[in-house]
Amino acid sequence: MDFFVNQKLKVTHEQGEYMCCVDAVSLNDISITVYDAVEIFAPGETLIIETTGSDAVYLCQATVLKAISGSRNTSCILSKPDHFSRVQRREFIRFPAHLALQFKEADTDNWLKGQIRDISGKGLNMTTRTQLPLDALLDLSFTIKIKTITHQMKTKGRIVREFNALSDYQYGILFVDLPVSERDIIVKYILYESVKKRSLTSFLAGP
């Protein structure tokens, strides 16, 4: 992947997500116009850039070198990334996580507690003190925080695997009919946590 003039991108900042357009590309930096963003970006901040190809989503990091705000938009000069991470549309890397989980079997009203051990765009692994039947359909509720933004996730999942565990019960859950918008939130959470741990390429490097 590479940048080109008039390319449409999405940038993610702690204040939110913004659409932008590439204005110029040089050897060491790129110039972009960020729409509907005024006095948000500051030199030295790191942005996550997302672009969509025919077969995958591509992600990279860039540092803000200069930002000039207009009446509605902001012009930014960014360091030119030298690496894109390829995230396939259907297959997402599993990421270790420690998130509180509430769940119940779909035909009951009894909410129970569990712990998410890892998560991907396809599903999650969880532990709980409650034994559950294989193939059970669950209502799931958990919270994901990306920097300052909190997302309440509510979806369904099916138990597709039971693991041997020394204590508690451990299950593999496959999401059922997860909206693309919520899947994107999970992928961005994985990206942010990877960036935080300075291990972006180990978690999101494409095949």
N, C-alpha and C positions, 0 to 999 in steps of 0.2 A: 504494500500500500504506500501511496505517496500523496502529497497535497497538490492541488491545482486550483487555479483562479476560478471563482464562481462555484466552488465546491460547497455544498451545504453540510454543516456540521451541527452537532449538539454539544454544548459545553456544560459541565456540572460544577457548581460552586456551592459552598456551604449555604448560600442564600437561595439556591434553587437551580433549575435547569433552564438553559436559554438556547434558542436557535441562533445560528450565526452563518456568515458567508465569508469565504476566503477572498481577500482582495489582492494579495500579492504573496509570492513565495520566493525566498532567497536561499542561499546556501545554509545560513545559520538560523534564520527566523522566518515566521509567517505573520502576515497582517490580516486581521479579521475584523468584521463588523458584527457586534453582538446586539441583537434586536431587543428592544424593550428592557434595557439594562442601563441604569444611570448611577454613577458614583458607587459602584459595587466592587469592582476589581481594583486591586492595588499591586504595585510592583513587588515581586518576590513571592506572590501567592501561587499555589499549584492548582491547575485546572485539569479536569478529566475531559478528554475529547473523545467523542463517539461519532463514528461514521458507519454507514450500512452498505455492505457489498451485496452481491447477488446471492451469496451462500452463507454469509456470516456477518456478525457485528464486530467491528474493529475498535479497540480502545487504546489510548495512549495518555501520557502525562505531558504537560507543558507548563513552563513557568512564565508568568506575566512579566515582561520586561518594561512595558510602558502602556498606560491606559489614558485615553482622552474621552471624557464624557460629553455627549451632545445633549440636545433637548430630549431625545427619546432613546438613542442608541449610544453604544460605546465602541470606539475604535481601539483595538488592542494590538500590540506587537508581542508575540510569544516566541519563546525559544523553540526551535524546530526539533520535535522528537525524532530520535533515531531508531525507535522500536515501536511497532504496533503489536498488541496482543489480540489474537484471533479467538473469538468466542462463537462457537457454532450455535446455530439457532436452536437446535433441539437438545444438544448434549452439553451440559455445563459441568465444570469441575466442581467436585465436592469440597466444601470448605469447613474446617473444624470450627464449631461455634458452641457457645454456652449460653443458651437463651431459654428463659422460662416459657413453658408451653401449657396451655389449657386445652383440654380435649374432651370429647364425649362421643359415645357411639351414636350414629346418626338417628337412631330410632328411640333415643332416651333423652331425659332432661338432666342427667347426672353428670355435671362437669367435674373433671378430675385434673390432677396436676402431673406434669411430666417435665423433662429437661431435654432440650434439643442438643445433640452431640455434634452433628454436622448437618450441612444444608447445601442444596444446589437448586438450580432452576427446575429440576425434575421432582425433587422430594427431599426427605430428611430422615435422619436416624434419631430415635428418641429413646429415653429410658423412663420407666415409671414403676411404681410399686404395685401396679394393678396388672394382673394377667389378662390378656386380650386374645380373642380368637383370630387366627390367620384369615385374611380376606375381609376382615371387618372394615366397614366404611365409617370414618371418623369425621366429626366437625373439629377443625383446628383453629386455634386463636393464639397469636404470638405477636410480639412487638419487635420491629427492626428500627434501629436508630442509625442514620447516616449523618455524621457530624451533628448539626443542631436540629435536624429534621427527624421526627418520629413518625413511623408508619405502622398503623395497626393492621395486621394481616389476618384475614378471616377466610378460610377456604376449606375444602374437603380433601381427604386423603384416604388411601386404602392400604392396609397392612399387607405387604407382599413378602416380608421375610421376618423370621424370628431368630435372634442371635443367642448363643450361649453366653451367659453373663454370670459372674461370681455372686452378684447381688442385684436386686431389682430385675425387671424385665426389659429387654432391649429389642426394638422393632425397626424395621425398614419401612418407611411410608412413601408411597408414590402419590404425588398430587393428582387430584381429579378435577379436570376442567378449570385449571388455574388460568385466570385472565392474563393476557400478554403483559398488560400494564403492571400487574403484581409480580410476574416473573422478572420483568425488567428491574423492579425494585430490589429483588433478591440478588440479581446479578450485580447491581451497583453496590449493594451492601458488601458482597464478596470483594469487589474491586477496592472499595474504600478500606476495608479491613486489611487487605493485602498491601495497599499503599502504606497504611499505618505501620505495618510490620516490615516495611521495606523489602517485600518479597513478591512484588507484582508478577514477575515473569514465572516464578515457580508455581503459582496458582492458576494463572490465566494464559500461559503460553499455548498457542494452538498446535495442532498435530503437524 
